[in-house]
């Protein structure tokens, strides 16, 4: 059902839902638009509405071919909405779920486009703070780029900052999507431009591998891994590209490249990636997979649901767009120093269980049982052999005595 948004826009059809609100296909004075209508509880927050108005100039001033332009901000009664350019295509998450992983050339071309968008935003003093595949749109009507990639545009600028009001996220709270949070955010430091570089490098790793470098398991474990663990190498990609990833996933923000540098360096890699197929890396097991020897496996006809990023709020129900703008307590220093709960999601050969997974633990238990049984059998054989040896010795001793005493 169509609904009016302010005095100039009409929302006609829902295009998608996220944790911050609903995106509608709408109509404005200049033609079709996308309207992001924020949740009612957000619209009723007077402090947030004030921030919304304050950020109007900054958000409307972000114009770049790789940024989804915000045309207008609407505050009307209970409606709080961002009116944006309509991009006819899909988001990067949808493509990733369909293809599982992308060929390196296409992945690098897409990420280079997003880096261009971030460079323009950072130059204007705007930090995105929520870079992830859901917020990257692929323009299906644009010209194809390297590897057959469609032009990529970054959207949802300013939404994280708008919702991250001091009252909502005090010093003990953080917001974001766990898989893509930079270590300094986890440690409670203010977000700078480097957090977007870390998140974008995480997206590139995910496009290449099919999973994020530190995801899996309880959200607290994910956050700790960002702080304590190093990224696991991906086999099969050029060393220079890998070093770019490592640098942009550095724990220290100052060690990461700037967005403009990252875009340029990625495009330098494109000729070496032409024609390279997607990496042959098996996806890690689901984080809480039941043990194979205790729970029957699901029928093969059922589709396998790949793990999405978990909600930052324990018990919260994740949505299809990976919940964001939710809050969680910042881990204390001693918790971070304690290391990750579980293991990093290391790439492995196809069919091999991931160390620390339920399949791996079940296999270890089976090996232990097998070795235990084998040990008992060996011990029994040794004991029986010793008994026979002793018996033989006892039976042979009288014969020797008898022979030596014979005349």
N, C-alpha and C positions, 0 to 999 in steps of 0.2 A: 504494500500500500504506500502510495506517495505521501510525503510529508514535507512541509515547508521548513526550511532552515534559514532563519532570519527573514529579511524581506526580499532577498535577491536570488535565493537558491531553492531548488526542489530536489529532495532525495527520492529516487524512484525505485531503486533495487539494491539489495544487499550484495556486495561483492565478497566480503569476508569479515571474519570476527577475530579480534585479538584481545589480549588481556587489558588493554587500555581503552578499547572501544570498538566501534563497528564502522567499516568502510562501505560507503554507498556509492552507487553510480548516480550522479546527479546532473542537473541542468542549471546553468547560470546565464547571465546576460550575454556571454561570449561563446556559449555552446556547452558541450559535455564537460563535466568535471568529476573528480573523485572527492568525496566529502568524508572526512574522518570525524565521526561523532563520538566524543569522549563519553565515558560512563556517567550515569546520572549522579553517582556519589561524588565523582570528581567535579562535575558541574556545580554541585551544591556547596563546594568548598570555596568560601569567599577569598581565602588567602591564595588558593590556586588561580582563581579567576583574576585576581590582581596581578599575579605573575604572568598569566596568559597575556594580559593587556600590555604589560611591560616588555614582553619579549616580541611583541608584534613587529616592531621595526626591524629587529635583527633577523627574524624568520622571513619576513617578506623581502628582505634585501639579499637573500641567498639565491643567486641566479647563476647557473652553470649547465652546460649540456648534459652533464652526468648527475645532476641533482633534480629530483622531482620538485618542481617549483611550488611553493605555497603562495597561492593567489590572494587568500583572504583568511582572516580569523573572525569567527562569528561568536558573539556572546549575546544570547537572546533568551531570557527566561531561564529555563532549565537546560537549554542547549548550549554546548560548548563545542565548537567544531573548527577543524582546519579544512579549508577548501584548497585542493591541489590540482595540478595538471593530471589529466587522465592518461595513464600509460596502458596501451592495449597490448597485453601480454600476460606473463605469469611471473611469479616470484622465483628466486633461485632455489628456495627450499623445495618447491614443487618439482623443479627439474632434477634436483639432487635425489629426491625420493624415487623419481621415475627411473633414473639412470644409475643410481647408487654411487657412482663416482664419475668424474669427467676426465676426458683426455687432458694431459698437462697443458697443451697449447690453448685450448678453450678456457681452462681454469685460470691460467695466468692472464689471458686477455681480459676476462671478466673482472678479475681482481685489480688489474691495472686501471680499468675504467673507474672502479670504486675509489681507488687511491687518488685519481684525478679529482673526484668529487670531494674527498676529504681535504685535499690540498687547498681547494677553493674555500671550503668552510673554515679550515684552520686559519687561513689568511684573514678571514673576516672575524676571527675570534670566537668561532662557534665550534664546540666539541659535540660530536654526535652522541656518544656514550652507549649506544645500543646497536653496534654493527653486527649483523648476523644475516644468514641467508634469507630470512623472512623479510628483511628490510631492503633487499636488493631486487629490483624489478627488471625484467628482461623485456625490452621493446621488440615485440615480434614483427612490427612493421618497419623496423629500422634495417639498414644494410648489414649483411653478415660480415663479421670480422674474422680474425685469425681462428682457425680451427672450427669455423662454422658458428662462432659465438654471436649471439644477438647483443646489441648495445645494452650495457648495464647502467641502471640509474639507482642512486641511493635515495631512500625515502625515510620518513619519520624523523627528520631533523627536529630537535627541540622538544620532542615529546617526553623523553627521559628527564630533561632538565626541568620542564614544566611540572612534572609530577613529583620530582624530588625536592619537595619543599622542606624547610628545616623542621617543621612540626612533624612531618611524616617520616623523615629519615634523619634522626639525630646522629650524634657522633658514633653511637653504637649500632647503627643500621647501615645497610648497603642496598642498592637496587641494581638490577641488571639480570642477565641470563647467565647462569653459572658457567656454562661451557666457554664463554667468551670474555669473562671478567679478568682484567689485568691484575697482577699480584698487588700493585699499590692500592687498588680499590679494595681488595680483600683485607688489606692491612689498615684500612680506614683513612687513607690519604685522599686529598681532593683530586678529582679527575682532571687531567690535562690532555693535550692532544695525543700524547703517546699511548693513551688507553685505546684510542681508535686504531692505532697501528697494530697493537697487540691483538685486538679482536679481529682485524682484517687478516692478519697472518694466520690466526686460528681458522678463519673461514677458508683460506687457501689450503691449509693442511687438510681440512675436511673435504674440500672438493677433490683433492688428489687421492686421499686415503679412504674416504667414505665414512669417517668418524673423526671426532675432535681429539686433540692430543691428550687432554687431561680429563675427559668426561667419563662417566660411568659410576654407578653406585649412588650412595647418599650424597646430597648436595654439600654437606660439610666436608666430605672426602674430596669432592671436586674442587672446592675452594682451597683446601690445603695443598692439593697437588699443584695448583697454579703457583703457590709460594715456594714449595719445597722440592718439586721434582723437575728434572730436565726432560726436554722433549725427546721422544724416541725416534731415531732416524727412519726415514722411508726409503726402502730399497728401490732402485731403478730410476731415480731422477738425477739430473746433472748436479755435480757437486756445487757449482756456483749458485744454482737455484736453491739447493738445500741450505747453503750458508746464508742466503737472504732470509730464508724462513727462520733459521736459528737466531739471526741478529734481531729480527723483528719480534721474536718471542722471548727476548732477553728479559730477565727479571728486573733489571735496572732500566727505568724509563729512558734515561739519557743515552743508553746504548742502542736504542732503536733508531731506525731511519726516519726521516721526515716523510710525509705523504708524497710530496713531489719527487723526492729521491727514489722512493719505492716504486712509483709509477714508471719512472725512467728506467730503472734497473730491471724491472719486470719485462718491459718491452724489448730490452736488449736481449732477453732470453728467448724471445719468440722464435727466431730462426732455427735455434738448436732443438726446439720442441716440435717442429712441424712433422706431422705424420706419426708421432709417438702415441701408442695406444694407452688406454687407461692402465694404471698400475695394477699388477696382479698381487694384491694384498688382501688377505682374508679379514673380514670385519671381526672385531673381538666379540666374545660371547656377551649376551645380555648381563647386566651387572648383578642381578639377583636370580640367575638361572637355577632352578631346582636341580638337585643331584640326580644323575641318571639312574642310580640304583635304588632311589626311594620314591620317585614320582614318574608315572608313565609318560612317555613323550606324546606330544599333541599329534593328532592325525596329520598326515602329510598334505591333505587337501586344504588345511587351514593356512591362510597366509601368515608369514612370519612378520610380526610387528617389530620394526627396528626401534631401538631406544631413542627417545627424544630427550631433550634437556629436561631435567627434573625441576619442579617448582622450588623456589627458595623458601617457601613457607611449608614446613612439614605438615602433611595431611591435605594440602591444597590439591585440587584436581587440575592437572595440566590440560591445556587446550591444544588444538591442532597446530597452533602457531608458536608453541613453546613460550610458556608464561614469562613475562618480564614485568618490570616496574613493581615487583613485589619485594618485600624487605626481609632481611634475616640479620640476626645478631652477628657482629664482626667477631671472628674467632679471636680468643685471647692469645697473647704471645706464646704462652706455654703450650697451647693447643697446636699452634702453627709449628712450633719447634719440635713437636712430637712426631712429625712426619705424616705422610698420607695414610688414611685408613683404606688399605687395599693397595693394589698395584696400578701403575699407569697402564693405559690401554695400548699395549705394545703390538705393532704389526706382527703377524706370524704367518707361517706357511699354511696354505689351504688345508683344512681338515684338522690341524693341530689345535688342542685346547689352549686357551690363554692362561698363563701362570696366575694362580690365585682365583680362577673362576671355579664354579661349582663342578664343571666337567673335569677340570684339572684336579680338584680335591678328590672327586670320586675315583679318578684314575689312580691317584696316589694311594687312596685307601685300598683299592683293589690290588695294587702292587704290593702294599704292605701285607695284606692278607695272604697273597700268593707266596711272598717271601717267608712269611711266618710259617705257613704250611710246609713250604719246602724245607725250612730250617728244622721243623719237627721231624719230617721224613728223613732228612740227612742224619739228624741226631739218632733217630731210631735205627737207621741202617748201621751207623757207627757202633751203636750199642750192641746190636745183634752180631755184627762182625766181631766185636771184642769178645762177646760171649762165646761165639764159635771158636775163636782163637784160643780162649782160655780152656774151652772144653777139649779142643785138640791137644793142647799142652798137657792137660790132665790125663788124657788117654794114652799119650805117647810116653809119658814119664815112666810108668811101670814096665813097659816093654824094654826101655833102655836099661832099667835097673836089672830086669830079669836077664838080659843078654850079658851084662857085665858080670853078673854073679854066677853065670853058668860055668861049668867046668870046661 
